[in-house]
Amino acid sequence: MIKQAKKGNQNALSLLLQQNYSILFHYLLKITLNRSVTEDLVQETMLKCIQKIELYEEKAKFSSWLISIASNLYMDQIRKQKTEKKYNEQIKQARSLKWKAAASNEEWSELLDALCILNEENRIPLILKHYYGYTYDEIGRMLKIPAGTAKSRVHNGVKFIREELEDHERKRGEA
């Protein structure tokens, strides 16, 4: 049946998915502890399976392959949620800093707004390079990353800041 599904036989693929639905559903229910999330992930897993069936290698059981796909999708979802939560926390902290600066008559620029929403991975090397003048080698040693990675992160940070400032200028021009 797997060979037929890999050759494009929709009935064989449909039967395979039906046979493995219960295993996949109960596995995801145990790891997510949330029926709604489980249902969404089962659908995403099935869709991914349909799209990638030709990549299935028959070394492992088909159910194991589905579980692997589902696990990866779930882990991606968790990482995305953590990133969103971290981003929202950064925005909250930035607003607090901005408010405190205004309350004590300190200057706050659009650049600081942009720096606040830049991810730490790029913000830290950017600040070390452009505010403190460290070389890429020094930044790399400080952050325990290769100098080339430090250079790339600074470049990406500068690119992000430019885009944010240009966007801010466009919005100000429209107002």
N, C-alpha and C positions, 0 to 999 in steps of 0.2 A: 504494500500500500504506500509506503514511504517513497519508493522508486517511482510509482505512478504519480504521486503528488509532486515530486521534484520535476517530472516531465510536463507538469501543467494540468494534470487531471484534477479538476475542481472538486469532483465528488469524493475522490480519495482524500484530498486535503481536508475537506469538510468533515469526513468521517474521523480522520485522525484528531482533529480539533475537538470534536464531540467526545471522543473516547478519553481525551486527556483534560477535558474541562474541569471535572470534579477535583482531580488531583491538584491542578493549578489553582483553582478557586480556594480550596481548603489550605493549601500552602500559604497563599497570599493573605488569607484571613488570619492565619496564625502570626504572620510577621507584621502585618499592619494593624491588627486589632481594630479594624474599622471596615465595616461592610461596604460603605460607599467608595472608599479608596480602593478596596479590593476589586469591586466591580469595574471601576475605571481602569485599574491596572490589568485585569484579565482582558478587557477589550483592547488595550494598547498592546499587550503581549500577543494576542491573537493576530492583530493587524501586522505587527512586526514579523511574526512568523509567516504570514501570507506573503509579505513583501520579500522575505529573505529565505524562503524554503529551500532554494537551490544551494544555499550555503551550509545547510545542515549536513554534517558528516556523521555517518552512521556508527561512529565509535562509541557514542553514549546513547542511552535510551532517549527516545523522542521526548518523553516527559521531563527528563533531566535537562534537555536543551531548552524546553519551554520554561522550566524553573530558572535556568540561567538567565534567559532573556528577562523574565519577570523580576528577578533579583536586581539586575542591572538597572532596569527602569525605576524600580523602587528606590535604589540608592541615588540615582540621578535626581529623583523627586526630593529626597531628603536634603541633598546638597543644595538644590535650588531654594528650598525653604529656608535653610540656614543662611544662604547668601542674602535672600530677601529680608530676613529678620535682622541680619547684621547691617544691611544697608539702611533699613528703617531706624535702627538704633543710632547709626552714624548721623542720619538726618536730624534726629531728635537732639543729639549731643551738639551738633553744629548750630542748631537754633538756639540752644541754651548759651553757647559761647557767644553767638552774635548778640543775643539779648544782653548778656553781661557786659560785652564791649560797649554797646550803646548806652547802657546804664552808667558806665564809668567814663563816658565821652571818649572812648578809644576808637581809632579808625578801623573800619571793617570794609574790605573791598570785595568786588566780584571774584577776584582771584582766590580769596579765602573761601568764598562760597564754593567755587569749583574744587578747591583742594579738599574741602570737607566731604564731597561726594565721590572723590577719586578713591579707588580701592587701596588698601594699605600696601598691597604688593607693589604698586607703582608709586604711591604717594611718598613712601619712606625714601626710596632711592632718589626720587626727584628732589625732595627737600635737601637730602644730603649733598646732592650735586649742585643744585642751583642756589640754595640758601647758604650752604656752608662750604662749598668749593672743593669737596672731596673728589678724588679721581675715581674712575670706574674700578680700578684695582682695589683701592681703599674701601669703597662701598661693598665690593664683592667680599672682601675679608670680613668687614663688619657684619654683613648679613649672611655670611657663609654660603654665597652663591658665586658662580663664575663671573668674571668681569664682563663678559659678553652678555650675560643675563642681566646684569646691572644696567648696562648700556641700553639694552632692549627695553627694560622697564622704564628707564628715564625717558626714552623716546616715546613710548606708549603713553606715559603720563603727560608729557608735553603736548602730544597730539590731542589727548582728551581735554586738557585745560584749554587749548586753543579753540577746540570745537565748542566747549561750554561758553567761553567768552564771546565767540562769534554769535552763538545762539542768543546770549544775553543782549548783545548789541542790536541784533535783529529785532528782538522783542521790544527793546527800548525805542527803536526807530518806528515801530508800528504803533506805539502808544501815543 
